[in-house]
Each structure stands twice: as structure tokens, then as C-alpha cells.
Amino acid sequence: MLLQRLIIYSRKEQHIMKVLQRDGQVMEVSFDDNDGKKAFWHTSAHVLAQAVKRLYPQAKCAIGPAIENGFYYDFDFGFSFNEDNLGAIEDEMRRIIKESLSLQVYEMSKKDAISYMEKADEPFKLEMIRELPEGEVISFYKQGDYAEFCAGPHIVNVSHIKAVKLLSVAGAYWRGDEHNKMLTRIYGISFPKASLMDDHLHQLEEAKARDHRVLGKELELFALMDEGPGLPFYFPKGLVLKNLLIDYWRKIHVREGYQEISTPIMLTKALWEKSGHWDHYRDNMYVTSVDDMDYAIKPMNCPGGMLVYKSKPHSYREFPIRCGELGIVHRAEKSGTLHGLMRARCFTQDDAHIFMREDQVLSEIQGVMRLIDEVYSKFGFPYEIELSTRPENSIGSDEDWQLATESLKAAVEGMGKPYKINEGDGAFYGPKLDFHVKDSIGRTWQCGTIQLDFQLPQRFDLEYIGEDGKEHRPIMLHRVVFGSIDRFMGILIEHYAGKFPVWLSPVQVKVLPVSDKYLDYAKEIMAKLYEEGIRAELDDRDEKLGFKIREARMQKVPYMIIVGEKEKDNRLVSVRQRDAEQDKQEIGEMDMADFIDLLKRS
């Protein structure tokens, strides 16, 4: 599935629903809220399972959670299931919804739940129940003839589902383990109002038309090849785009007092054990052996940054120390999760680490927030902020976590920015602020992050000499603005549908001679454009002008210069633009100096 969130609708009305909790209590929630969507889509997944069991009684049910944008359910059908089967299941789901089934919740002991699932012949459910602690009381939700053990909550009646659509079928290993059985995963979406489904399906079509993987190939930017799954190959135009982002990044970071460093792509296992990544991130790391020593290819730049800091002693007078790194990282993503530049195994992270004193924490967080705001504004991205708190798999004391979390809260509130709490989704070493940009068709993407870390400075025994002449421990910020330069490129491709602003376009001007007779003048124009640092291409093919114009439009080049007899005789150029309405694309003749001025102001 795409690593994105779709903004489902833009209307302001609230969709209030009642949900049934595990303890039998009923409470009101809004579909507009995450909890409301989760309950609504989780119930829809149960309706999907009920429909499958009615149509295919021998099918075995695995799991069916709500996800960020809809729901899915995993089944073992025992036959070759494909998308041709979805229509019948979708029709059965609608029949179940029309039955207006109310949900009931009840409890069983573990022993009785095992007996129930043995009789129902549901091996996947049975496996999960057997793993629960002895004495566990297990809740079941029932709707009509279908019951499933589940912690809930669920909407109180399936009739609240006014629109449902099954979207796709995929393979999924049981519990995500490639050594387990391959199951059939059915993805779906549902809404409490039919118009919301219309909006959503329209948005899916729009997203399909903007797919960065398709546009990346059409615009000759990048490709993913069988010889390197999840490892992007950049073509010349794509590398121009990537380097433009890097150049912009470097410019603003030099201005903000960052020093750029570069650390090795491969470091010893001992370093990753020290940082905590070996215990907490090992499954996402590529490992190798050199001279009988274990190494890991870096999935993150942080530990290398720690070693750079430790390479010499530091004084309180140096702080804050801001170190930036455009580091290439590799992560062992599962093949089923790969998605173009959005989820790759290799990418460039625009990392930075800020080492600071305690009295500098608030101002440094807010300084990064201002920088992120500037960058997103340049690309036309509104954004939302989430504060992600301590996860279960974490390191450090309660006191450190509380201090770090409260510091992030104070920084955001001090800037007057609204934010949401994302419970339990922090990094294993500290809480974080995540920045979700909203693109031109309403989808949100998590890009920037600010992570406040008390743990790695302790693990690496980082020190500085304070004003009192004693040793002190610095506090550290991890932060990215783009997140991944590659992923940010993918977002930009879809945001602009390939029609990049002039400053960001790999080719800003296409020079189109009417025939070979005007090729020398066209080359003169190219030379002037190069002198001005303008990225231009000459189409000197023996093709008709109309064909060349259509090709330039397909390549989404912002400006086209037409060179013919009149232009040559008058030492002018005829200019067409990409972004105007069809009848206004012709700008007309102008002097080269005026055109260059126009281009630089675009």
C-alpha cells in the first residue's frame, strides 16, 4: 500500500457515531477523528469476513485490522482467489449492511475460546488465542451469524456503513513471516456517507494519474530495476532534480550555521550495539563481515555523528554545534512494502544533529521548526504537526522521557502551532515532532521530524566542559527537513504532477528550430542560455515543429523557444509557455534578454 494518507473529504459536517467498547459501554465518536475511523473501518473488516464466510464457508480467517486509510482482511481460501471474486463479496457485504445487524460484545475464558475456535476450524485464530496468557479473559464481538474474538471497539450497528468498496487483492505471509503460509489479503474502504466515497475514488484516480513511478519513467528521471529492487537508478534529469534539492538544502543550512560532515556507509557491529540499533533496529539492517569482524551498512547517520563529536574535546562556548549530513542509508525493507521512491531500500537522508546545553533546547527546537516552515512554504506545502510519545520498545529513564516530551510540547506551544498527540510512536531513544505535509490533492506525507534525545549522548559518553570548568553531558536533537531526499522527490513529482516550477525543472527551456536552416541560430540561443546558467535542451531532430512542440509538452518543459526565419532575421525568439491555458500558451516574439529576465523571474 502507498505510504501516504488521503484526506478523505473537505466538507465540514461531522459524522457522529456510537461505538461499542470492550466493557460494553457505548460512547459517541466522530468519523472525523482517528478513533472514529478506526472503529468504523474495523467493523467494516468484520463485515468483509462475514461476507467471505457466507460465500466461502471453508475459508479460514486470519486478521482484519483498520489501517491508515481503510481496512484489510487476510484469508486462506484454499483456491486461487483473484480480483474477479471481489464483486460477489462486495455485493454480499451490502446485503449484510442492509440487514442492519447490531453488534454485541461478550467474554469467554481462554479455555472456552480455544474450544470455540477448534469447533469453528479457524487455525489462525486458534494460534493467536493459544499464545495469550493463562487466565486471560477474551472478548468477542458478534453481528448476526458471525462472531470474532477482538478487543474492539466497533460501531454499534453495521447499517452506519453507507458506502463500501473492495479495492485490491494482494499476497501476505501469515504474521509477515516469509516462512509462514501465504494468505490472500483483501483491501477495502468504507464511509458513513456515499458522497465521501465519491470524493475518495476521485482522489484515487487523481493519485493514479500522478503516480511518480510512471511519471519518473516518462520524464526520464529514475527507474527501479529487477537487478536492484528498492534501489533507485537516477537518470541525468533525475539527478539534476535531486542536486537542485541538495543545493537548496546546503544553501539554507550554511546560512543557519550548520557544518556539513560525511560518515562511512559501513561501521562495526560494536558501534551499533553501543547506539542501541543492534537491539532495537537489527531486522532493518544489512550486515556483512570484513576481516572476521561483523559490520552493518548504516540505516541511520546518528552513530557516525556521535563519533565525529567525540573526535575532539568541546567547550560550552561552542554550543550549539549544528552538524548536517547528506548520508546515504540502507534499510532492509520487505519486498511487499517497497513503493518507488516513497519506500526504498537505499536513500539519501538530509540528517542533522544539534548538540546543545539545556538552556538552548527550546530555542534550537524552534529554530528547526522555523527552517522546516520556510522549506515547506517554498514548495507550497501546508503541514500538520504530531507529537509522538514513548514507545514500548524504548531506552532511558522515565524522568528523561518526561523532560524530553515536555520540552517538545513547550516548543510547539511557544510557536503557537497546533499539534496532535501520537501515542507510543516515538523513536526508541526519544519523543519526536513529525511534520506531515499536505499535497495538491489533499494527501498527507510524513517528511520532517525533530527528535529530542537524552540517550545517545549517555551511551556514547559525550561530554563538554561547562562554564564551571566541570564535565557536562550535552543534549541532542536529531532532525530532518526533507526526510529522505529521494522520497521528497517522489512527493514533489506527484504534488506537481511532473510540472515542476521553473527553478526546479530539470529542463527549463526547449529550443525548437523549425528546420535545419535555423540550426545555427538555435545553437546561438543555446549558448546564451548556458551562459546565464539556464538548463536548456535543443531538439534538432528532423521532425515537424508540431511534433516537437507536443513532445516538449509531454516532457512538461516550462518554456519552448520556436526558431524560424522571422526570428532569425529579427534576432528574436518566439516563446510558448507550458502552464497557461491552451489559447494563451503563445507569449509571442521577444528579445533574448527579455526572455532570460522573464525566465529568472518565473
N, C-alpha and C positions, 0 to 999 in steps of 0.2 A: 504493500500500500504506500501511497505517497506520504512523504514526511512533511505534511502540511495540515493546516486546519482550515476548513472552509467556514466562512461566516455565512450562516445558513439563511439569514434573511435580514432585511433592513427595516422592516415595519416595526412600529413602536408598541403594538399591542402585546400584553402579557398573556401567556398561556399557562394558567394556574391549574395544577393537577393535585390530586390526593395520592399519596404513596403509602403503601403498607410496609411498616418496619418489621424487623425480625421478631420484636417483642409483642407484635400485634397492634401497636399504636399506629394511628393514622395521622399524617401531617400533610400540610399543604406546601407544595414547592412550585416553582415556575420552570417551565421548559427552557426559559432564557438562561437559567443558571446551570452550571456544570452538574450539580447533583440531580437536577430535574432531568436533564438529558440522559444521564447515566441510568436512572431508574426507568425512563421511557424506553431507551434502546435495549436495556437488559430484558425488559418484559417482551419486547419485540423479538429478541433472540429466543425466548421461551416459546413464543407463538410459532417461530420458524421450526423449532424442534418438534412441537406438537403436530405441525402440518406434515413434517417428514415422517413421523411415526405413524400417522394415519395412512399415508400413501405407501410407505415402505416399512412395514412393521418389523422386518428383520434388521433394519439399520440400527447401528449402535451409536449412542450419543456420547460425545466426549465433553467438550466445554463450549460455552457460548457467552462470552462477555460483551458488555458495551465497550466500544473503543472510542477514540477521539472524535471520530466522525461516522457514527453509525454502530453497527454490530456485526459479529460473525458467529458462526457455529461450525464446529468440527464434527464430522460424521465418518463412520466406517460403513459404507454402503454394501460392500461385498460384490459390487459390479462396477463397470466403467461408467461413472457419472460424469456428465458434462453440462454445459450451459443450456443445451436443448431441454434439460429436465427442469429448469428453473421456472418456466411458465406455469406448469402444473402445480408446483409448490407454492408459488405466489398466489395463484387462484385459491388454493386451499387455505392459505393464511387469511385471505379476505373473508372466506366463509367462516372461519373461526372468529374473526373480529366481529362479524355480523351476529354471532351467537351471544355477544355481549357477556362474556364469561367474567365473573368476579374472581379475584384471587383470594385464596385462603392461605394462612400460614399455620403450621403446626410443627411439633418437635418429636423426634424419635431418639432413643438411645443408640449408641454406636452398634450394639448387637442387633437391634431391630432393623436399623438402616442397612446393615450388611445382609441380613436375611431378605429384606425387601428387594435389594438390588440383585441378589442371587436369583430370586424368582423372576425378576424382570429381565434377567440375562443382559445386564449392562456392565461389561467388564471394565470399562474405563472409569465409570462412576464408582464401581466397587473398589478399584485400585486406590482412588483418592480417599474414600471413606476409611479403608483399612489403615491408611497412613496417619489418620487423626489420632490424637492422644486417647488413651483409655479413659472412659468416664465422660467423654465429650458428648454433649447434647447437640444433636444435629437438627437444623431447621429445614423444613421442606415448604415449597410454595406449590400450590395446586390451582389449576384452572381447568375446569371441566374434567375431561378424561386424562389429563396429563399432569404429572407431579414430578418435581425435580428438587433434589437437595441443593440448597442455595442460601446464602447469607442475606440476599436482598439488598436494598429494598426494591419494591416493584410498584407500578401504578395499580390502583385498586380494581380497575376493570379494563379489559383489552379493547373495549369499544372506544376508548380515548384515542386509539391509533386510527387516524383518518386517512392516512396515505402510507403505503409501504411499497418498496421496490427492492428486488434482489438484483444485485449489480454484477457479481462476477463469481467465478469458481477458481480456486487455487489448491495446490497441494500443500500440506503442512504435516510435519512429523509430530507424532504424539509427544507432547511436552517439549517440543522444539529440539528433540534429540534425534540426530540422523540415524542412530542405531535402532530407533523405535519404528513402529509401523507408520507408513504414510497414510494420512487421512485426507478427506475432502473437506475443504474449508469454503463455506458459502458466506459471502459478504452481502450485507443489506443496509438499507437506510429507511427510516420512517419518520413521520411528523404528525403533530396534532392538528394540522390544517393542510388541505390539499394544495393551497397556493404556495406553501413553503416547499413542498416537493417540486412544484414547477420551477421555483427560483433555484432550487438546488440542482436539478437536472440541467437547467440552462447554464448554470455555472460550471458543471462538469463538462459540458460541451465546449464552453469557452476555454476551460483549462486544457482540454484535449487539443484545441487549435493552437494553444500556446506552448505545448509540450517542448521543453528545452532540448530534449534528446532529438526530436525531429528537426527543430529549428537549428540546433547545433550542427547537424549534418547538412541541412540545406544551405546554411550561411557559411559553411566551411570553417567552423570554429573548433570543434572537437569531435572525437568519436570514442566509443567503447568497443574494444575488440575482443574476440574469443581468446586471443593469446594473453590477455590480461584482464580478466573480469574484475570490474570495480576499480580499474586503474586507467584513468583518462589519458588519451593521446591528444595533445593540443596541436592544431594546425597553425600556420602563420597568423591568420586573422584572429584566431582564438587567443594566441599568445600576446598579440597586440592588446586585446581587450584585458587580459589578465595583468599585463605590465602597466596598463593605464591605471588600473585599480591600485597596483603596488606603488606606482609613482605618486599617486594621490595620497596613499597611506603614509608614505615616507615624508612627504611634504608637511602634512599636518602634525606628524609626530616629532619631526625636528623642531617645528615651531613650539610644541608643547614640552620640550625639554627631555625627550626620550633619547637614549643611546641605543643604537641597534647592535645586537650581538648575533652570533651564529654558533650553534652547538651541534655535536656529532649526531648522525642519524641512528647510530647504534652504540649502546652503552652496556656495561656489565650487569648481570643479574643482581649482584650485590647492591648496586645503586637503586634498582627498582624495589628491592626488598626494604632498603632503608626508607624510601619515599612512601612505601605502603602500597604501591601499584601492583606489586607481585601478589600480594594477598587479596587485593580488592579489585584488580582490573586484569588479572592474568588471562582470562578467557578471551580478551580482546587484543592480546599482544602476539606478535610474531617473534619466535625465539630461534636462535641458532647457536652454534658452538664454534669458537676460534681458539686454537692452541689449548684445547681441553678446558676452556672456560666458557660458561654459559653467558650469552648476551641476549638482549632484546632490542628489536628495532623500535624506536620510540613512538608510542601512541600519543604522547604529550611532550611539551617542551620544558615543563616545570623543573624536573630534577637537574637538567643541564644548566638551567638558570641559577639553581642553588649553588652549583659548583663554581660558576663564574663569580657569584657574590663572595664565596669563601676563598677565592684566589688571592685576596689581599685583605688587610685589616681596614676597618671603617670607623669613622667618627660621626657623631651626631650632627656635625656641621654639614656633612654630605647629603643629609636626608632632605626630602625624599629622593631616592635613587629610582629612576624610571628606566627599565631595560625592555626594549622591544625586540621581537624575533619573528621573522617570517619563516617559520620552521616547517619543513616537510615531515608529516607524520603518517604512520601506517596503523590501521586498526583492522583486526580480523573479524570483519562483519560477515554474517552468514549470507550465503548467496541469495536467499529468498528476500533479504531486506535491501539489496542493492537497488539503487534507482538513479542512474545517470550521475550527475554532479551532486545531486541532493544527498545521496548516501553512497559514498565511495570508500574504497579501502586505502586510498592514498590521496592526501590533500595538503594544501598549504594553510597553516593556521596563523592568523595575524595576532600572535600572542604578545603579551607584555606582562611584566611582573614589576610591581612597585613595592619597594622596601621603605618602611616609614616608622616614625615614632608614634606612640599612642596619641599624642596631641595633634597629629596630622591626619588621622584616619578619616574624619568627617570631610575635610576639605579635599582629600585625594579622591574619595568616592565621588563626591560631587563634581570634581574636575573631569573624571572619566564620563560621568553622566552628561556633562555639557558637550564633551567631544562626540559621544555617541549621538546626541541630539543633532549636532551640526552635520555629521555624516549622513544620517538618515534623511534630514531635511534636503540635502543636496540631491538625493535620488527621488525625492517626493514620497517618502515613506512615513505615514503616521505610525505610531507604535504604542504598545501597551507594556507595562512592567509587571513581572511576577516576582515575589519574594519566595524563594524555595528554601524550606527549612530542613532540619536534620533528618537524614535517612536512617533506616535501621542499621545499615552496613556502614558505620561511621567510626572515626577515631577521635580521641580527645575528650576532655572533661566536660561535664555539664556546664561548669562556670564559663569556660572558653566559648562554648556554643551559644550560651545565652548572651554573652557580651558581644559576640560577632553578629548575632541576629539583631540585637537591639541597635547596634551601630548602623547596620544597613537600613533598618526602619527609620532611624533618625535622619539619615542622609536623604532618603527619598522624601520623607515628610518635610524636611527642611527646604527641599527644592519645590515643594508644592505640587508634586506629581502624584496622581492616583496610582494605586497598585493593588494587586490581588495576592493572597497567600496561597502558595502551592505546597501543601503539607508533605513533608518527607521526601522531597525531590532535590535536596541539596547535594553537593559533591560530598564524597566520603570524608573530606577534610575540612569542610566549612559550608556555611549557608551562602546563597548567591542571589543576585538580581538577574533575571533573564529578561531580555528585551525582544518582544515579538513584533516584527514589522508587518504592516498590512499592505498588500499589493493592490494593483489597479483593479482587480476583480474581487477584492474583498477577502482573499485568503490571508492567513497569518502564518508567519515563519519565525521560528526562534533563531536569532542571529547573535546579537551581542550578549555578553554576560560579565558580571563583576562578582568575583568570589573573594570573600574575606577569610584569610587563612591564618590561624594561630599555630597549626600543627606542623607543617613542613619546616618552618624556622626552628621548631623544637627538635624535630627528628634529625635535621642537619646541623644542629648546634650552631646556628647563625648568631653572630654577636656584633655589637658595635660599642665603642667607648663613648659613654654619655658625658654630659656637661660636668658631672660629679667625678669624672675620672674612673668610674667603675664600668664593668661589663654589663650590657643590657641586651635583651632579645628584641630584634625588630619584628614588626607586624608586616604582613604581606598581603598584597592584592594580586590575584590573577585576573586578567581581563582580556577580552577580545571585542572588537568592534564589528568587523565583517563576520567573525566566527570562523568560517572557512572561506578563503578567497574563492575557491572553486565553487562551493555551494552558493555563495553570494552571486557569482556569475550566473549560475543556473536560475536563481531567483530573478535577477535582472533581465535575463533573456525572456522569461515568462511575463514579468511585470511590463516590459516594453513591447512584448510580442515580437522581439527582434528588431524593433525600430528604436535603436538607441539614440539618445540625444547626440548632437553633433560632436561634442567634446569627447564622447565615449565610443563613437562609431569607429570600428576598425578601418573602414574606408569612408572618408568624409566626402569625397568628390570622385565622380566617374567622368572622365573626359571621353567624349564620343565624337570622333571625326565622321563626317557624312560619307567620305570616301578616302581612298589613299592619297588623293590630290592634296588633302589638307592635313596630312600626317605630320609634316614638318612643323606647321603652326601649332598643332596639338602637342607636339613634343616641347615646343617653346613654353606653352602654358604649363605643362607638367613640370618643367624646370623651375618656373616661378613659384608654383605651389610647393615644391620641395624646399625651395629657399626659405619659404615662410613657415616651414615645419608642418605643412598640411598633408594629411595622408590621402593620397590620390592614386587612382589606377587609370591606365589608358586602355581602352578597348579598341585595339587596332585590327580586329578580325574583319575578314571580308564578308560582312553581313550587312543586311539592310538596317537603316537607322532605327526603324520601328522595333526591330528585333532587339537591338542593343538597348533601347530605352526600356523595353519590357524586362530584359534580363537585369538591368540596374535596379528596377523597381522590385523585382523578385529578391534581389540581394539587399533590399531595404537601405540603399545608399541615400544619405540625406539630400545631396545635390548632384545634378547632372549638368555638364557643360557641353553644349552642342557646338561643333566647329564645322562651318561650311564656308562657301565662297564669300558671302556677305560679311561674316565675322572676320575672315582672314583679311579682306580688303579694308575693313574699318578698324582693324586691330582691337576688336571687341570679343565678347563671348555671349552666347545665348544660354540663359540659366533656367533650369527646371528644378522644382523642389519636390521632395517626397511627401511632406506632411500636409500640404494644403488640399482642399477639395479638388476633385478631378478637373473642374473648369478653371481653377486658379493655380494650377501647378506651374504654368508658364510664367516666369518672372519677366523674361524678355532680355534684351541686349543690355550690357553694361560694360564698363571699363574693368579690367582685371583688378586694379587697385580697389575699386568699389566692391567688387565681389569678394575679395580677400577680407576687406573690412566687415562685410556682411557675415561672412563665414565665422570670423573670430568673435562676432557679437552674438552668434546663434547659441 
